[in-house]
Amino acid sequence: MADQPEKRLTRQQKKEMEYGENRQHWLAEEQKIYDLWEKAYNPGGQVQNDRLAKQGKKPPRQLVKQLIDPDTEFFELSRGAGFGINYEGVKDVPSAGLVTGIGKIHGNWVMILANDSRVSAGAYYPISCKKHLRAQEIAERCGLNFVYIADSAGAFLPMQDRIFPGRNQFGHFFYNMCRMSAKGLKQYTLSTGGNTAGGAYIVYLACESIMIEGMSYSFLGGPPMVKSAIGETVSMEDLGGARVHTAISGGADHFVKSQDEGIEKLRELLAFDPKQTLHIERRKPVEPKVPADYLYQVLPKETARGINVREVLAAIADDSYFSEYKRNYNPGRGDNVICGKIHLKGIPVGIIASNNNGVIFVDSARKAIEWVIRCSTMKIPLLYIQNSPGYMVGTAEEYAGIGKYGSGMVRAVACTEVPRIQWIIGPDHGAANFGMSGRTFDPLFIFATMRARTSVMSGETAGFILTSLERVNRKKRGEEMDEEAAKKFQQMMVDKYNREAHPFYMEARLFNDGTLPLKDCRDALALGFEVALLQPIKESNFGNFKF
């Protein structure tokens, strides 16, 4: 029988096949997110849950769920914080021992922080301090009232030099509480366990605090320290229990008999807060025209491959509508950054988005600068969609002014006063990280996807450069580097960079605020802008702009 001629696939069939492969790849990748979250939700497993139950306590996320309005979701931040960070032999600090996030209570957005005593009795590690401070920073910038569900053993003592004395360490929590209070932000504490030494200030500095009979304790020095210092023998209850501080010292304000009663008291206190309003005109939200799983199809599984970011915008924009700025400006160079406006769940948002292969040319940078200034003048918040490996290099681009216009992007992002969010959907390398509103430029939020890769350069580029340098250094020492050794060294550097660029590595160290499934990104971005716009937008001043 003669061989049958090979059947050629049509362009549409190839596209559908590619979409199917992309979708299958990202769904498999995102299972890793859910696996990570499960580890965050159950540190120590059933043993720790049983220990809590014996104490009459519930896991912190269960308390948060009781606290927020029924039929609403808690938007948790940085669930992956603390994983894979080795501290004095401790490999993981699940969720940094803290639950932080934003929830609605009586219709108002509130920042919530709860210690998870299943993680080292709620002790603070360096990453715990960083996460606690990050929650306070977001609350202060957005004007959110703050709820603390406090149950902590205090500083992790073997690492006191990295927790206690520095500016951005343990004591800065209390500085922030004082400053936030001075700005009129209300703070409420429900103590569900021990709050010792500096940690006692979480109770004492709150506008109103609640303590639970037989469960809450607050003192500057616990019974062992009292015994050591002055020879007095006293029980925890008699030294700093709920009755002491609500009836004698006045350090706390409300006495309750259970966690459930404490949560109800918190809701009662928050019921008197005035209703929040947005400082922007919001339209009625409209769902995108494309299917809910569209992002899974159009984002290539190869992280370095170029994309059509207009297809990404179609998946998040209301009615999939994008009003583009300078669409026809110098195609191939000017359209590697796409600018324009969308409505995101009714909120007008300016877009600065990496396109194609994401390399930023002079024309792309110039257009981005113009658009940041225009959105700042119109007081429209900005969404930076990052998929850029960096700025274009070479003599032609240097002579054209890539350094000047790249620094112009940096100045624009640094000086605009409109709320900014960065959403990373691909490569995030080098100075493009700065110009596209990376962590060092203080966007309100950074959300990553499993496609995100954040590092000073790609693993492949770093491997080539570092191997070249290693050859030179060895030659200076009179050594030769054979090809096999060079190949092994280069792969080692590639692997190192790829590992450190991964979104989980970034999230563990709080270089982003969470790695999100693609299906959740539209909701997360809209929520981020909503809380950002609870504060009026200031006038922007771009200084002595070289343009």
Salt bridges, closest charged atoms under 4 A:
GLU18 OE2 - ARG305 NH2 2.84
GLU21 OE1 - LYS301 NZ 3.81
GLU29 OE2 - LYS32 NZ 2.73
ASP69 OD1 - ARG267 NH1 3.09
GLU76 OE2 - ARG61 NH2 2.83
ASP116 OD2 - ARG118 NH2 2.90
GLU137 OE1 - ARG134 NH1 3.01
GLU137 OE2 - ARG141 NH1 3.33
GLU140 OE2 - LYS183 NZ 2.42
ASP151 OD2 - LYS57 NZ 2.82
GLU208 OE1 - HIS254 NE2 2.70
GLU213 OE2 - ARG243 NH2 3.22
ASP260 OD1 - LYS58 NZ 2.64
GLU268 OE2 - LYS265 NZ 3.29
ASP273 OD1 - LYS186 NZ 3.06
GLU287 OE2 - ARG522 NH2 3.82
ASP293 OD2 - ARG23 NE 2.97
GLU302 OE1 - ARG305 NH1 3.54
ASP318 OD1 - ARG522 NH1 2.93
GLU324 OE1 - ARG310 NE 2.87
GLU324 OE1 - ARG327 NH1 3.67
ASP363 OD2 - ARG333 NE 3.05
ASP363 OD1 - ARG366 NH1 3.19
GLU370 OE1 - LYS326 NZ 2.85
GLU397 OE1 - ARG333 NH2 3.02
GLU470 OE2 - ARG474 NE 2.90
GLU479 OE1 - ARG477 NH2 3.46
GLU483 OE2 - ARG471 NH2 3.29
GLU500 OE2 - LYS496 NZ 2.70
ASP513 OD1 - ARG134 NE 2.91
ASP513 OD1 - ARG439 NH2 3.15
ASP520 OD1 - LYS519 NZ 3.09
ASP523 OD1 - LYS345 NZ 2.53
GLU530 OE2 - LYS104 NZ 3.96
GLU530 OE1 - ARG282 NH1 3.06
GLU539 OE2 - LYS379 NZ 3.03
